[in-house]
């Protein structure tokens, strides 16, 4: 944990959110075969995947929400099923993107890597409850044998706590790396978000605007990039809504930038198929 800072931000960060919010609100997939851009989140147990979905919804609705169930004390994955989440744009419509939440990776248990690979291809239906060590089979009811382009994943996002980058086990790193390589073979773009930046850096806890000035957080981005091979400009730092009762424009900013890039990368992917 470190509080030292660069004299200048190592990544420029616009702290006015209107442009990114307007981009997201006006987004619609250009490919007529895709109704919703599908973004899959994966990562270790406790990374903040479900909390990130809640935070996204909070930003877009303008109020703190908790629709996706989370747990702050369990050492095992609290997410037990493969779920898809859409966010209301207004009372009668949704934003045209879907987030798939997955069980977290553990050293010996957790989400099966082969199931994640099947999900990338659209073979896993919502509600599937993974069994550690048991792969989904074609004969299973939850197996989608004829996935449409809409069923397939268009962007893969790895979620990792910023303060645990150096502590993650080799086994979990291998699982995340295997998923990344499979996505690469399919041409699916990959991004990453490092969560809990306020817990990792006291300067950021004091002021979220210090997030891209923190030397410690820059070091974690460097390490994570080397660990998984994800380019640094595809790794984003965010603070999820956890203790807050109201939304905050400064917390919203990094979340909106990350979401915009997920949409941009996913849109490029479906347009180049």
Secondary structure, DSSP 8 states (H G I E B T S, - for coil): ----B-SS-SS------HHHHHHHHH---SSTT-SSEEEEEEEBTTSSHHHHHHHHHHHHHTS----S---SS-SS-S--S-EEE--EEETTEE-SEEEEE---B-SSSBS-HHHHHHHHTT-B-TT---BTTB---TTSTTB-SS--TTTS-SEEEEEEEGGGTTT--HHHHHHHHHHHHHHHHHT-EEEEEEE-HHHH-HHHHH-GGGTTTBHHHHHHHHHHHHHH---GGGEEE----SS-SS--HHHHHHHHHHHHHHHHHHHHHHHT-
